[in-house]
Every structure is written in structure tokens, then in C-alpha cells.
């Protein structure tokens, strides 16, 4: 199951990170210029060069014209036996197939072109030939990226960089460094991604290239979003927008709006994020940018998930699945079903979640089985080819008797191969059924865990209701009674109309008012510690421990570390846990000394409350009385933090309570 999840995350990252590693500025003027040159061109070689260049420029605006132009260049190159032109045309066709995500078809043309250009470079390592070699290998590296083969992508990228530096091809280098940055992001190598983007940005300043600057700025903004540096995205988005505004029809507006949605999502402006995606979608649909459409639908779902609008997330993911089914993209169908199952589970639509999950696993298994069968066919073909070569050789050196022996051996080998294949196939089917059963069990366990989580939240709500009830009693019986008494005393003074100044009576009223204010502050502190909100957890705990220290009780606090990075809700919950443990120690254990320790190391927090009270039998912990919400609700608060709670106590020996919390988990 872990392997399946890993593969799914890799495939999902390929779609979430924008895949087009070239800019999409509108090239109308450049296209018109190249077409005008074609009208007046005089030689076939010059025509081939112009057609190849035109096909690349057309690749992001008109896919039909891209193929038409590239195949025209290929046909003419082969007719005049112009190898360099043939390689350039093959690279253009391979790149066009990549834009349609027909990666295997793209590989065929790229490999054929690379074979030609490598032979040319061996004969003539001129700048023009090396630049074409760079182009072909760069396209090949991108195709590996689309396939998710990061190792081959890295290998080819590092292979081309020294050649590009040697040629001082800055335009190519900035594309490669940006590509490397995107690749590092996919691999979670944020520092390397940052360094590569900075290199690209520095080169762009030298080149003053609008296209390169826009694309690099937008990719760098993506990295800043992943690093939780949302505010730092703004200047790069602004620079890209300012450059794009000089060309309202530029296709890179689609990429800008996508990154703007990340920015708005990071700020919590989910409505604006959806609006940005709507703008991007209009461009994608209008220009039939097929693969970008998949990315947008996933992005819609992610924004909806962030805003807790799971019905919308399910709707977008359903559209993603249906689109993938229409295009017969089984891998994308798998991704969509897997993600939608998670959304359905959160919505407690467990039946839908279960069926989506099983369907996703079936697709994943069938993809693996198809690959295995293809590998077996390849091996059989190689085996048959080798045997046939041996057969031809034996015909020339053996007589009819040896020939029949050879046939017998081949027949036995074929039977053996068939038995091995059959055995392997049966084994694989049984293994698949076992894995399916295991996944079913795991799915049931996940549903059970979800139900447990729901019980925890129900207990939290119950605890809150008990606190509200306690607060109402405190206000009515405590503060309400005191204020009623003050009102009666003042009414009595007004009714008696004393002739002399009623100093003693007024002093009594003033004392009652002071006691009421003290009680009101105590109730307010129990509701929401103001010190915590203003100054943090450490200050709030110091204040509370100080307020609980009196003539008969001493409460000491040892605070190591800080609360930085801990959400305010988690800080309040930790405060409530410590508050409850101190109250239990004083009110129920009759402790005269209470020691509170808060220790934070990295993402781990350890809380210890130790007292010298009467203690209790830890075997009867569940029946131990506690102040306020009770021990069960204390455990619920710790469970809400996804922490662990344990007691150590003996009669007349005091009690030690330890709470262990992982902040990431919380």
C-alpha cells in the first residue's frame, strides 16, 4: 500500500507542477515574419531551416500547423539528403507530440533525430551542430520529466549544461536552470531549486528577455509558495504581470493566473483564488491546451479542499475523472479516483469513498500487469529471435538428424517457457487477490479510525457544553448572588435615608463590589486567558501559576523552549490541560506543592505536572474524580492534540502526569 501511495504522489506532483518548460508568449509577429521569409527563400536548405524554426514557434499556438510545418521540413530534408535539417524537423515533431502528452510517440522521433545529430557532431562539432544537439537532448530530458523518470532527467540535464556553458548560450542556460529548479521542486529539494532559479534570474537580467523573465518569475513564485513565503511571491508576480500587460493575448497569462491562485490561496482568499483559476481556464479552453486543463481541474479541487468546500472539490475531481476517461488517460483516471475517495471519506460518504478507492487500485494493478505482460512479450521475442538465429546456423552445419534433435530441444524449451509463464501468471493473480484483500482490510481500518476521530470530536463538544454549564452556574450562583446582595444593600440605604454619612455600610458595599470584580476576572480567565492571546503560552502559564499560589499552596513553572509555530487553538488546548491538572492537584489531591514543566525540542512538546498530594490508585484512573470537565474530557483534549497521556501515582506519594505532543501531528 505504501508503494501505491508513493507512486500516486509522484504522478500527482507531475501534474500540479506546471509542465510546460517553455514560455507561452504570443508569437504572432515572429510567425508572420518567418512566413514572409519563406515566400522569398531561394534554396531548399534555407527553406528547411525556416520551416523547422517556424514549427517550434507554432508549437504553443497552433498544433495542427506545427505538425504540418514540421513534416514538410522532414520530407524536404530527406528529399535533398540534408541531415541537419532532418534532425531539426524530427526534434520539432517529437516536441509537438510531447505537447499532446503522447510521450512514446515523441520518443520515437527524438531518438531518431538524436542518432542523426550525434553522427553529425562526430564529423563536425560546429556551433550550429552543437546547438541542435543541445536542443534534441533538452527535449529528451523534458520527455523523461513528463514520464516521471527523474534520474534520467537529471542525467541528461547535467550532460548538456557543460556544452551550453562552452557555447556561452545564455538563452539555453536560463531555460535549463529554470527546468532544474522545477525538477528540484518536484523532488522536494527546495534549496537546490532556489539556487537554480536565482541563477536563471541573474542570466535573465543580462539577456533582458521578456519571455524568459516571465516564465522564471512565475516558477520562482511557485517555489516561494511551497516554502510558505507567500508574501515574497508578490514582487515576482507583479514583474511578470507588468511584462505580460504589454501583450494582452499572451498565452502565459494562463500560467500567471494559476500562480496568482496559489498566492490568493496562501493568503486565505479562496474566492479570489477560484476567480484566478476561472481566468486561466478561459485561456486554456480557448487555446485547447489539453494537459493544462488537467492541471487546472486539480488546482480547483485543491483550493476547494483548502477552503473546506469538499462538495466543490468532489465536483471538480469528478470533472477531472470524466475528462481523463474521454481522453483514455488511465493514469489520470487513477489519480482522480484516489483523490476523490479521500474527499468522500472526509464528507463521511464512506460507501462512495470505498468504491472510488477500490476502482483506483484496480486501475493501478492493471497498469502494472500490462507493463509486466509487455516485458514478457519482449523477452519472448528476443528468445525466439536468438533461437531462430541458432536454427539458421545449424542448418548449414548439420544433417537432417541433428535438425530434428534441434527441433525437439526447441519444442521442449517452448513447453518449459509456457509452463514458467503460466506458473508466473497464476502466482501474480493470487498475489493480486492477496493485495486486494489487504487493501480492503486497510480501507476498513481507515473507516474505523475515521469513526474514532468523530467520537473524539463528539467528546470535545460534550466537554465544551459541560464547561458552558459550569460557567452558567458560576455566573448565577456566585457572581449573580453577590450582585443581588449589593443591590439589596443599596436599596436598603436608599429606603432608610440615613441622616449621617453611612460610611460602614458603603465600605461593605465597596468590598462586595471588589469581591465581585475578582470573581468576574477569575471566570473570564477560565473562559479565555487574555494573557495567552496577547503575550503567548509562557506568559499565560506564569500568570495562572502565580494566581494559584497562596499561603497553603505553591505552584512553580519551569518553561524551556517556546511556543513559536504552534497554532493558537493548540496553545489554548495545552493551557486548558495544564490548568485542569493544577486544579486536580490542589482541589482533589490537597497538594501543597505543584511543579509544572513545559519542554519543547523541535516539533516535540513534553508537559509534566507533579504534585505532593494524596495520590490515587492508578488502576482506578477512569473513576478518579476531576475538576470541571473530568478525566475523560482531559484525555479527549490530549487526543485532540494527537498526544499521549500517562499517570504515575501512589497513595500518599503524590502524582506525576506526563503529556507528550508532536506539533506536526497536532
C-alpha positions in Angstrom: 0.0 0.0 0.0 2.8 2.4 0.8 4.3 1.8 -2.7 0.9 2.6 -4.3 0.7 5.9 -2.3 4.2 6.8 -3.2 3.6 6.4 -7.0 0.4 8.3 -6.7 2.1 11.3 -5.1 4.8 11.3 -7.7 2.2 11.3 -10.5 0.2 14.0 -8.8 3.2 16.2 -8.5 3.9 15.9 -12.2 0.5 17.5 -12.8 0.5 20.1 -10.0 3.9 21.5 -11.0 3.3 23.3 -14.4 4.8 21.0 -17.0 5.4 23.4 -19.9 9.1 24.3 -19.6 9.0 26.9 -22.3 7.3 30.3 -22.3 3.9 30.8 -24.0 4.1 34.4 -25.1 2.1 35.1 -28.2 4.4 34.9 -31.2 2.2 36.4 -34.0 4.8 38.8 -35.2 7.5 36.2 -35.3 5.3 33.8 -37.1 4.3 36.4 -39.7 8.0 37.3 -40.2 9.1 33.7 -40.8 6.2 33.1 -43.2 7.2 36.2 -45.2 10.8 34.9 -45.4 9.5 31.5 -46.7 7.9 33.3 -49.6 11.2 34.7 -50.8 13.6 31.9 -49.8 15.7 30.6 -52.7 17.4 27.4 -51.5 15.9 24.2 -50.2 18.3 24.1 -47.2 17.3 27.6 -46.2 13.6 26.6 -46.6 14.1 23.6 -44.3 15.8 25.7 -41.6 12.9 28.2 -41.7 10.2 25.5 -41.6 11.9 23.9 -38.6 12.1 27.2 -36.8 8.5 28.1 -37.7 7.3 24.7 -36.3 8.8 25.4 -32.9 7.3 28.9 -32.8 3.9 27.5 -33.8 4.1 24.7 -31.1 2.3 26.8 -28.4 -0.3 28.4 -30.6 -1.4 26.0 -33.4 -0.7 22.3 -33.0 -2.1 21.4 -36.4 0.1 23.9 -38.2 3.1 22.7 -36.0 2.8 19.1 -37.3 2.1 20.2 -40.9 5.2 22.5 -41.0 7.5 20.0 -39.2 6.5 17.1 -41.5 7.0 19.4 -44.6 10.5 20.2 -43.3 11.2 16.5 -42.7 10.0 15.4 -46.2 12.1 18.1 -47.9 15.2 17.3 -45.8 15.1 13.7 -46.8 14.5 14.5 -50.4 17.6 16.7 -50.6 19.5 14.5 -48.1 20.0 17.4 -45.7 20.8 15.6 -42.4 21.0 18.6 -40.2 17.5 19.7 -41.4 16.2 16.2 -40.9 17.3 16.1 -37.3 15.8 19.6 -36.6 12.5 18.5 -38.1 12.5 15.3 -36.1 13.0 17.3 -32.9 10.1 19.6 -33.8 7.8 16.6 -34.4 8.9 14.9 -31.2 8.3 18.2 -29.2 4.8 18.5 -30.7 3.9 15.0 -29.7 5.2 15.9 -26.2 2.8 18.8 -26.1 -0.1 16.3 -26.7 1.5 14.1 -24.0 2.0 11.3 -26.5 5.3 10.6 -24.9 6.2 7.3 -26.5 5.5 8.7 -30.0 7.6 11.8 -29.1 10.4 9.5 -28.0 10.5 7.7 -31.4 11.1 11.0 -33.3 13.5 12.4 -30.7 15.7 9.2 -30.7 15.8 9.2 -34.5 16.9 12.8 -34.5 19.5 12.3 -31.8 21.1 9.4 -33.7 21.5 11.7 -36.7 22.8 14.8 -34.9 25.3 12.7 -32.8 26.8 11.3 -36.0 27.0 14.9 -37.4 28.7 16.2 -34.3 31.4 13.5 -34.6 32.2 14.7 -38.1 31.7 18.5 -37.4 31.4 19.9 -33.9 30.5 23.4 -35.2 28.5 25.8 -33.0 25.3 25.3 -35.2 25.5 21.5 -34.9 26.2 21.6 -31.1 23.2 24.0 -30.6 21.0 21.5 -32.4 22.5 18.7 -30.3 21.6 20.7 -27.2 18.0 21.2 -28.4 17.5 17.5 -29.0 18.9 16.4 -25.7 16.9 19.1 -23.9 13.7 17.9 -25.4 14.6 14.3 -24.4 15.3 15.4 -20.8 11.8 17.1 -20.7 10.2 14.0 -22.0 11.8 11.9 -19.2 10.4 14.6 -16.8 6.9 14.0 -18.2 7.3 10.3 -17.7 8.4 10.8 -14.1 11.9 9.3 -14.7 13.7 11.9 -12.6 17.1 10.0 -12.6 17.3 10.1 -16.4 16.2 13.7 -16.5 18.9 14.7 -14.1 21.5 12.6 -16.0 20.7 14.3 -19.3 20.4 17.8 -17.8 23.9 17.6 -16.3 25.1 16.3 -19.6 24.0 19.4 -21.6 25.0 22.2 -19.1 28.8 22.0 -19.8 28.2 22.2 -23.6 25.9 25.2 -23.2 28.4 26.9 -21.0 31.1 26.2 -23.6 29.0 27.8 -26.3 28.0 30.7 -23.9 24.4 30.0 -24.9 22.8 32.1 -22.2 19.3 31.7 -23.6 19.6 27.9 -23.4 21.2 28.1 -19.9 18.4 30.1 -18.4 15.9 27.5 -19.7 18.0 24.7 -18.3 18.4 26.3 -14.9 14.7 27.0 -14.7 14.0 23.4 -15.7 16.4 22.2 -13.0 14.6 24.4 -10.5 11.2 22.9 -11.4 12.7 19.4 -11.2 14.2 20.2 -7.7 10.7 21.3 -6.6 9.2 18.0 -7.6 11.9 16.1 -5.7 11.4 18.3 -2.6 14.9 19.8 -2.9 13.9 23.3 -2.1 17.4 24.7 -1.5 18.7 23.4 -4.9 15.6 24.7 -6.6 16.2 28.2 -5.0 19.8 28.2 -6.2 18.9 27.2 -9.8 16.1 29.8 -10.0 18.5 32.5 -8.8 21.0 31.6 -11.5 18.3 31.8 -14.1 17.1 35.2 -12.8 20.6 36.6 -13.0 21.0 35.4 -16.6 17.6 36.9 -17.5 18.8 40.3 -16.2 21.7 40.1 -18.7 19.5 38.9 -21.6 16.7 41.3 -20.8 14.4 38.6 -22.3 10.7 39.2 -21.6 9.7 35.6 -22.3 12.4 34.0 -20.1 11.8 36.5 -17.3 8.1 35.9 -17.1 8.4 32.2 -17.0 11.2 32.1 -14.4 9.4 34.7 -12.2 6.3 32.6 -12.2 8.1 29.3 -11.4 10.1 31.0 -8.6 6.8 32.3 -7.2 5.6 28.7 -7.2 8.7 27.7 -5.1 8.1 30.6 -2.6 4.5 29.3 -2.1 5.9 25.8 -1.3 8.3 27.4 1.2 5.4 29.2 2.9 6.8 32.6 1.8 3.6 33.8 0.3 4.2 37.5 0.8 7.6 37.2 -1.0 5.7 36.0 -4.1 4.2 39.4 -4.7 7.1 41.2 -6.4 7.8 38.3 -8.8 4.1 38.1 -9.7 4.0 41.9 -10.2 7.1 41.8 -12.5 5.5 39.0 -14.6 2.2 40.8 -14.8 3.8 44.1 -15.8 5.6 42.4 -18.7 2.5 40.5 -19.7 0.4 43.6 -19.9 2.4 44.7 -22.9 0.8 41.7 -24.7 -2.9 41.1 -23.6 -3.1 38.0 -25.9 0.0 36.2 -24.4 -0.7 32.6 -23.5 1.5 33.0 -20.4 -1.5 34.8 -18.8 -2.8 31.3 -18.1 0.3 30.4 -16.1 0.2 33.8 -14.3 -3.4 33.3 -13.2 -2.6 29.8 -12.0 0.3 31.2 -9.8 -2.0 34.1 -8.7 -4.4 31.4 -7.4 -1.5 29.9 -5.3 -0.9 33.4 -3.9 -4.5 34.0 -3.0 -4.8 30.5 -1.5 -1.8 31.2 0.7 -3.4 34.4 1.9 -6.7 32.6 2.6 -8.5 34.5 -0.2 -10.2 31.4 -1.6 -12.9 33.3 -3.6 -10.1 35.3 -5.4 -8.2 32.1 -5.9 -11.1 30.5 -7.7 -11.6 33.7 -9.8 -7.9 33.5 -10.9 -8.4 29.9 -12.0 -11.6 30.9 -13.9 -9.4 33.4 -15.9 -6.8 30.7 -16.5 -9.5 28.2 -17.6 -10.9 30.6 -20.2 -7.5 30.8 -21.9 -6.9 27.0 -21.6 -10.2 26.1 -23.2 -9.9 28.7 -25.9 -6.5 27.5 -27.0 -7.2 23.8 -26.5 -4.2 23.4 -24.0 -5.1 19.8 -23.1 -2.6 19.0 -20.4 -3.0 22.4 -18.7 -6.8 21.6 -18.4 -6.0 18.6 -16.2 -3.7 20.8 -14.0 -6.4 23.4 -13.6 -9.1 20.9 -12.6 -6.8 19.5 -9.9 -5.9 23.1 -8.8 -9.7 23.9 -8.4 -10.1 20.8 -6.2 -7.1 21.8 -4.1 -8.4 25.3 -3.5 -11.8 23.9 -2.6 -10.1 21.5 -0.2 -8.2 24.3 1.5 -11.4 26.2 2.0 -13.1 23.1 3.4 -15.6 23.1 0.5 -15.4 19.4 -0.1 -18.6 19.1 -2.2 -17.0 21.5 -4.7 -13.7 19.6 -4.5 -15.6 16.4 -5.3 -17.3 18.1 -8.3 -14.0 19.3 -9.8 -12.4 15.9 -9.3 -15.3 14.2 -11.0 -14.9 16.5 -14.0 -11.2 15.6 -14.0 -12.0 11.9 -14.0 -14.6 12.2 -16.8 -12.2 14.2 -18.9 -9.4 11.6 -18.4 -11.9 8.8 -19.3 -12.8 10.7 -22.6 -9.1 11.0 -23.4 -8.4 7.4 -22.3 -5.8 8.6 -19.8 -5.9 5.7 -17.4 -3.2 7.1 -15.1 -5.1 10.3 -14.7 -8.3 8.4 -14.0 -6.4 6.5 -11.3 -5.2 9.8 -9.8 -8.7 11.3 -9.8 -10.4 8.3 -8.2 -7.8 8.1 -5.5 -8.1 11.8 -4.6 -11.9 11.8 -4.8 -12.0 8.8 -2.4 -10.2 11.0 0.2 -12.7 13.8 -0.2 -15.7 11.4 0.1 -14.2 9.9 3.3 -13.9 13.4 4.8 -17.5 14.1 3.9 -18.4 10.7 5.6 -19.6 9.3 2.3 -17.8 6.1 3.2 -19.6 4.0 0.6 -18.6 6.3 -2.3 -15.0 6.6 -0.8 -14.7 2.8 -0.7 -15.8 2.2 -4.3 -13.5 5.0 -5.6 -10.6 3.6 -3.7 -11.1 0.0 -5.0 -11.6 1.3 -8.6 -8.3 3.3 -8.3 -6.4 0.3 -7.0 -7.8 -1.9 -9.8 -6.6 0.6 -12.4 -3.2 0.8 -10.8 -2.9 -3.0 -10.7 -4.0 -3.4 -14.4 -1.4 -0.8 -15.4 1.3 -2.8 -13.7 0.0 -6.1 -15.2 0.0 -4.6 -18.7 3.7 -3.5 -18.2 4.6 -6.9 -17.0 2.9 -8.7 -19.9 4.7 -6.3 -22.4 8.0 -7.2 -20.7 7.3 -10.9 -21.1 6.4 -10.4 -24.8 9.7 -8.6 -25.3 11.6 -11.4 -23.7 9.8 -14.0 -25.7 10.6 -12.1 -28.9 14.3 -11.8 -28.0 14.3 -15.5 -27.1 12.6 -16.5 -30.4 15.0 -14.3 -32.4 18.0 -15.9 -30.8 16.6 -19.4 -31.3 15.9 -18.7 -35.0 19.5 -17.4 -35.5 20.8 -20.7 -34.0 18.5 -22.7 -36.2 19.8 -21.0 -39.4 23.4 -21.6 -38.3 22.6 -25.3 -37.5 21.1 -25.8 -41.0 24.4 -25.0 -42.6 26.5 -27.4 -40.5 24.2 -30.3 -39.5 22.3 -33.1 -41.3 18.6 -33.9 -41.1 19.1 -36.0 -37.9 20.7 -33.1 -36.0 18.0 -30.8 -37.3 15.2 -33.0 -35.8 17.1 -33.0 -32.5 17.3 -29.2 -32.5 13.5 -29.0 -33.2 12.9 -31.3 -30.2 15.0 -29.2 -28.0 13.2 -26.0 -29.2 9.9 -27.7 -28.5 10.9 -28.7 -25.0 12.2 -25.2 -24.4 8.9 -23.7 -25.6 6.9 -26.0 -23.4 9.1 -25.1 -20.4 8.8 -21.4 -21.2 5.0 -21.8 -21.4 4.8 -23.6 -18.1 7.0 -21.0 -16.5 4.9 -18.2 -17.9 1.7 -20.0 -16.8 3.0 -20.5 -13.3 4.1 -16.9 -13.0 0.8 -15.6 -14.3 -1.1 -17.8 -11.7 1.2 -16.6 -9.0 0.7 -13.0 -10.0 -3.1 -13.4 -10.0 -3.0 -14.9 -6.5 -0.7 -12.1 -5.3 -3.0 -9.5 -6.8 -6.0 -11.0 -4.9 -4.0 -11.1 -1.7 -3.0 -7.4 -2.2 -6.7 -6.5 -2.9 -7.8 -8.3 0.3 -5.1 -6.4 2.2 -6.2 -3.1 0.8 -9.8 -3.9 1.6 -8.7 -4.6 5.2 -6.7 -1.3 5.3 -9.7 0.6 3.9 -11.9 -0.9 6.7 -9.3 0.2 9.3 -9.3 3.7 7.8 -13.1 3.9 8.2 -12.8 2.6 11.8 -10.2 5.4 12.5 -12.5 8.0 11.0 -15.3 6.8 13.3 -12.9 7.1 16.3 -12.0 10.6 15.2 -15.7 11.5 15.1 -16.1 10.2 18.6 -13.2 12.3 19.8 -14.8 15.5 18.3 -18.2 14.5 19.9 -16.5 14.2 23.2 -14.9 17.6 22.7 -18.3 19.1 22.0 -19.7 17.4 25.1 -16.8 18.8 27.2 -17.5 22.3 25.9 -21.1 22.0 26.8 -20.2 21.0 30.3 -17.9 24.0 30.6 -20.7 26.3 29.4 -23.0 24.7 32.0 -20.3 25.2 34.7 -19.9 28.8 33.6 -23.6 29.5 33.8 -23.7 28.1 37.3 -20.7 30.2 38.4 -22.4 33.4 37.0 -25.8 32.6 38.5 -24.8 31.2 41.9 -21.6 33.1 42.5 -21.4 36.5 40.8 -25.2 36.8 40.4 -25.7 36.2 44.1 -23.0 38.8 45.1 -24.5 41.4 42.8 -28.0 40.8 44.1 -26.7 41.3 47.6 -25.1 44.6 46.6 -28.4 45.7 45.0 -30.3 44.9 48.2 -27.9 46.8 50.4 -28.0 49.9 48.2 -31.8 49.7 48.1 -31.9 49.5 51.9 -29.7 52.6 52.2 -32.0 54.4 49.8 -35.1 53.3 51.7 -33.7 54.1 55.2 -32.4 57.5 54.2 -29.7 57.8 56.9 -29.1 61.2 58.4 -25.4 60.6 58.8 -22.9 59.5 56.1 -23.2 55.7 56.0 -19.5 55.0 55.9 -19.6 51.4 57.2 -22.5 50.4 55.0 -20.8 51.9 51.9 -17.5 50.2 52.8 -19.3 46.9 52.9 -20.8 47.5 49.5 -17.4 48.5 48.1 -15.9 45.3 49.5 -18.7 43.3 47.9 -18.1 45.0 44.6 -14.3 44.3 44.8 -15.0 40.6 45.5 -17.4 40.5 42.6 -14.8 42.0 40.2 -12.3 39.5 41.4 -14.7 36.6 40.8 -15.6 38.1 37.4 -11.9 38.2 36.4 -11.5 34.6 37.6 -14.4 33.5 35.4 -13.1 35.4 32.4 -9.6 33.9 32.9 -11.2 30.4 32.8 -13.1 31.3 29.6 -10.2 32.7 27.6 -6.9 33.7 29.1 -6.3 37.2 27.8 -2.6 37.0 28.6 -2.3 34.0 26.2 -3.8 35.8 23.3 -1.7 38.9 23.8 1.6 37.5 25.1 1.7 33.8 24.4 1.5 30.5 26.3 4.5 31.1 28.6 3.2 34.4 29.9 -0.3 32.9 30.4 1.1 29.9 32.4 3.2 32.2 34.5 0.2 34.3 35.3 -2.0 31.3 36.1 0.6 29.6 38.3 1.1 32.9 40.2 -2.7 33.3 40.7 -2.9 29.7 42.1 -0.1 30.2 44.6 -1.3 31.1 48.1 -0.5 30.7 51.7 -1.2 26.9 51.6 -0.1 26.1 48.0 2.9 26.9 45.9 2.7 26.4 42.1 6.1 26.5 40.3 6.6 26.7 36.5 9.7 25.7 34.5 9.3 26.7 30.9 12.0 25.5 28.4 11.7 26.4 24.7 9.0 28.5 23.1 5.6 28.3 21.6 6.6 29.7 18.2 4.9 28.0 15.3 2.2 26.4 17.5 -1.3 27.4 16.4 -3.3 29.5 18.9 -6.0 26.7 19.2 -3.3 24.2 20.1 -1.8 26.7 22.7 -5.2 27.2 24.3 -5.8 23.4 24.5 -2.3 22.9 26.1 -3.2 25.7 28.6 -6.5 24.0 29.4 -4.8 20.7 30.0 -2.2 22.2 32.4 -5.0 24.3 34.1 -7.0 21.1 34.7 -4.1 19.2 36.1 -3.2 22.0 38.5 -6.8 22.3 39.7 -6.9 18.5 40.3 -3.7 18.6 42.2 -4.9 21.4 44.5 -8.6 20.6 44.9 -8.6 16.9 44.9 -5.1 15.8 45.8 -4.7 18.5 48.5 -1.2 19.2 47.3 0.9 22.0 48.9 3.5 22.0 46.1 2.9 21.6 42.4 5.7 21.6 39.8 4.8 22.3 36.1 7.4 21.7 33.4 7.0 22.6 29.7 9.9 21.4 27.5 10.0 21.8 23.7 12.6 20.3 21.5 12.0 20.9 17.8 8.5 19.6 17.0 8.1 17.7 20.2 6.5 19.1 23.4 6.6 17.3 26.8 4.4 18.6 29.6 4.9 17.3 33.2 2.7 18.2 36.2 4.0 16.8 39.5 2.4 17.2 43.0 3.0 16.0 46.6 -0.7 15.3 47.2 -2.5 12.3 48.5 -2.2 10.4 45.2 -4.6 7.7 44.0 -4.8 4.1 42.8 -3.8 4.3 39.1 -5.7 1.1 38.3 -8.9 3.1 39.1 -7.9 6.1 36.9 -11.1 6.1 34.9 -13.1 6.5 38.1 -11.0 9.3 39.5 -12.9 12.5 40.1 -11.5 15.6 38.5 -12.4 19.3 38.4 -14.6 20.7 35.7 -14.7 18.5 32.6 -13.4 15.3 34.3 -10.6 12.9 33.4 -12.3 11.6 30.3 -12.5 15.0 28.8 -8.9 15.7 29.8 -7.9 12.6 27.8 -10.1 14.0 24.9 -8.2 17.3 24.9 -4.9 15.4 24.7 -6.3 13.2 21.9 -7.3 16.4 20.0 -3.6 17.3 20.1 -2.9 13.8 18.9 -0.7 13.3 22.0 -0.2 10.7 24.7 -1.2 11.0 28.4 0.1 8.8 31.2 -0.1 8.9 35.0 2.2 7.8 37.7 0.7 7.8 41.3 0.7 6.0 44.6 -1.4 6.6 47.7 0.1 9.3 49.9 3.1 9.6 47.5 1.8 12.2 45.1 1.1 12.1 41.4 3.0 12.7 38.2 1.3 13.3 34.9 3.2 13.3 31.6 1.8 14.6 28.3 3.7 14.0 25.0 2.7 16.0 21.9 4.0 16.1 18.4 3.3 19.5 16.9 3.2 18.3 13.3 0.7 15.7 14.2 -1.4 18.2 16.1 
